[in-house]
C-alpha cells in the first residue's frame, strides 16, 4: 500500500515533454505526424513504414471523435449566436468550421478503413 502523503508518480509522455503548446495543440488535432512516408527508402524501409502506418491507424478513430466534438461545439456556438443576436456574420464564422469537420472526418475514416482492412499479404 502506498503512503498517503507520498505524491503520485508523474504520468507524462517523455516524447511530448518540453514541446511548445502550439505543437501539442497541432498534434492533438492533426494526425499527420504519426505516419511515415512509404515512398522513401529501399524496399525494406518502405515495408517497415507501411507496417508502422498500419499500427498507427488505431489512433484515427480518436481523431475522428475529437473533430466531431469540435464540430458540434462550433455548430452549437453558431446556433446560440444566431438565436441570441442579430449578428449573422459572427455565427457564420462558427458554422463554417463546423461544416469543414465533416469532410475531414470522412477522409480520416476512409484512411482508417484502407489501413486497417488491407487485403495484401504480409
N, C-alpha and C positions, 0 to 999 in steps of 0.2 A: 504494500500500500504506500502510496506517495504521500509525503509530508504536505499538510495543507498550507504551510507557509512558503513552500518552495514554489517558485514561478514555473508555469507550464513551459515546456520547451517551445522555442520559436518554430513555427511552421511556415517556412517560406521556400520558394524555389530559388536555388542559388543561380540559376540561369537568368533570372529576372532581377536579382538584386543589383542595385546601382544604376538601373536603366531610368532615363528620364520619363516623366509622366506621359508625355505625348507618345513616346514609343510604346509604353504599356497600353495606352488607350488604342493605338493603332493595332497592336497585337490582339487586343480584346475584341475589336470589331472586324478585322480583316484577317483572313487565314492564309494568305499567300506566303507568309514567312515560314509556314510549316512544311512546305513542299520543296522538292529538289527538281532541277531541270533534267528531264530524261533524254534530252538531245545532246548532252555534253559527255565527253569521255569515250572510252572504249566500250566494247560490248558488256564487259563485266560491270563497269561503273554505271552504265545505263540500266542494266538489270537491277543493280543494287538500288538505284534511285527509284525505279518503278516499285520495288517491294517496299521501300521506305514510304513512298506516297500512298500505297495501299494501306499500310499500317496507320498513317496519319489521317486517313479518311474517316476514322472513327470519331474525330472531333467535329466534322462538318455538321451533324445534327445539332450540336451545341451552338454553333454559329447561326444556324437557321433559327433556332429558338430565340437567340439574342436579338436578331433583326426583326423577327415577328413581334416581339415585345416592344422594341423601339418604334416600329411602325404603328402599332396600336396606340402607344403613348402619344406619338405625333398626331395621329388621327383624332384622338380624344381631345388633345390640346387645341387642334384646329376647330373642332366642333364646338368646344367651350368658348373659344374666342368669337366664333361666328354667331353663336347664340347670345353671348353676353355683350357684344358690342357691334357696332355697325362697320367695323374696320375689316372689310373682307380681304384686303391685300395681306394683312397680318396673318389671318387664318390660312390664306393660300400658301404663305411661307412655311406652314406646318403640314399642309395637305400634300405638297409636292414631295417632300422627303418621305412621307408615309407611302406615297404611290411608288416611289423608287424601291422600297423594300421588297415588294412582291417580285419584280424581275430578279433582284439579287438572290432571293430565296429560291426561285425556280432554277436559276443557273447553278446555285450551290447544290440543290437536290439532284440535278442531272449529273453533276460531277461526282457526287457521292454514289449515285447508282452505278455509274460506269466504273468507278474504282472498287466498289465492294462486290459487284456482281460480274466481274470479268470472267469470261469462259476460257481464256487462254491457259494452256498447261503451264505449270511451274509456279 
